[in-house]
Amino acid sequence: MQVTDSMREYWSKNLRITAVLLVIWFVVTYVTSFFARELNEIVILGFPLGFYIGAQGALVVYVLIIVFYAWYMNRLDRKYGVQEEE
């Protein structure tokens, strides 16, 4: 199978968005946990920020990452003509 410039561009964009989303995931998961003591000094609605991010915020970010990735990849698939049959 011959690899075309279009295929290279598609995979380059795919890898780039995957890397960006993985960095966001890493920050939300590990960096906020590492700085939990400092974040707990900030109180929002009666809850420390570190607790809120761990209990609710991280889950919301994970769902948003999934939704954005699905939307972006569907758009990218249509642009490069590799979308699934309906």
C-alpha positions in Angstrom: 0.0 0.0 0.0 1.4 3.4 -1.0 1.4 6.0 1.7 0.2 9.3 0.3 0.8 12.9 1.5 -2.9 13.0 2.4 -2.5 9.9 4.7 0.6 11.4 6.3 -1.2 14.7 7.0 -4.2 12.8 8.4 -2.1 10.8 10.8 0.0 13.8 11.7 -3.2 15.7 12.8 -4.5 12.6 14.6 -1.3 12.2 16.6 -1.1 15.9 17.4 -4.7 16.1 18.8 -4.0 12.8 20.7 -0.9 14.3 22.3 -2.6 17.5 23.3 -5.5 15.6 24.9 -3.1 13.3 26.7 -1.3 16.3 28.1 -4.6 17.7 29.3 -5.5 14.3 30.9 -2.0 14.2 32.6 -2.4 17.7 34.0 -5.9 17.0 35.4 -5.0 13.6 36.8 -1.5 13.9 38.2 -0.5 17.6 38.4 -3.7 18.6 40.3 -3.2 15.6 42.6 0.5 16.6 43.2 -0.6 20.1 44.2 -3.7 19.1 46.1 -2.6 20.6 49.4 -2.0 24.0 47.8 -5.3 23.7 45.9 -7.2 22.9 49.1 -6.5 26.4 50.4 -8.9 27.7 47.7 -12.5 27.1 48.7 -15.4 27.0 46.2 -19.0 26.6 47.4 -17.7 25.4 50.8 -15.4 22.7 49.3 -11.7 22.8 48.9 -10.6 23.1 45.2 -8.4 20.0 45.4 -11.3 17.9 46.6 -13.7 19.3 44.0 -11.2 18.6 41.2 -10.7 15.1 42.4 -14.4 14.3 43.0 -16.1 16.1 40.2 -13.9 18.3 38.0 -11.6 15.5 36.7 -14.6 13.4 35.6 -16.1 16.3 33.8 -12.8 17.0 32.0 -12.5 13.3 31.0 -16.0 13.3 29.5 -15.2 16.6 27.6 -12.0 15.1 26.3 -13.9 12.0 24.9 -16.7 14.2 23.4 -14.2 16.6 21.8 -12.0 13.7 20.4 -15.1 12.0 18.8 -16.3 15.2 17.3 -12.8 16.2 16.0 -12.1 12.8 14.5 -15.4 12.6 12.8 -14.7 16.0 11.2 -11.2 14.9 10.2 -12.5 11.6 8.8 -15.0 13.5 6.6 -12.3 16.0 5.4 -10.0 13.2 4.3 -12.7 10.8 3.0 -12.2 8.0 5.5 -15.4 8.2 7.4 -17.4 5.1 8.2 -20.4 4.1 6.1 -23.8 5.1 7.6 
